[in-house]
Amino acid sequence: MDLTETGDRLAIAETLALYCRGIDRCDAEQLAAAFTPDAKIDYGDGAKPILEVIPGLVAGLGTMRLTQHNISNTVMRVDGDRARAETNCVALHIIPTPAGEIELVVGGRYLDHLEKREGRWQIAERLYIMDWNRTAPATMALEGGLFDGLQRRGARGADDPSAAWWGEG
């Protein structure tokens, strides 16, 4: 592996991480930046243009109190300005319901075709494979013991502490 491929692999990893940040912050602009403008995404219900998918994603995830998408174990093959990547993902969703919050945890994989355009790696096509899921009443504690001192909480968009930290808020 030469330095160019090493740099490409790091840039692809950054693109995949920025997708997760965009989805968890419900930031449509950052989410769109992870994809080529003509990208297609298929979560299992057929391939759709990414620009049609993003509003529904942001609206649906915005009804949840929080999500956290964690990626790992990326296997990629880089061939010039094109690449393939298979990335494991475990995503936590905290969903408010009239009976109390629900924790939905989903494990799956992203199968991505990526392209380097104008020096930037972006996802051109994504297939999502769900491998498992778990749903249970939420057990998240926010008060008592150690949690009394942990008062900085994640939020959506500009309300998230990272927005000000990055100079976005």
Secondary structure, 3 states (H helix, E strand, C coil): CCHHHHHHHHHHHHHHHHHHHHHHHCCHHHHHHCEEEEEEEECCCCCEEHHHHHHHHHHHHHCCCEEEEEEEEEEEEEECCEEEEEEEEEEEEEECCCCCCEEEEEEEEEEEEEEEECCEEEEEEEEEEEEEEEEEECCCCCCCHHHHHCCCCCCCHHHCHHHHHCCCC
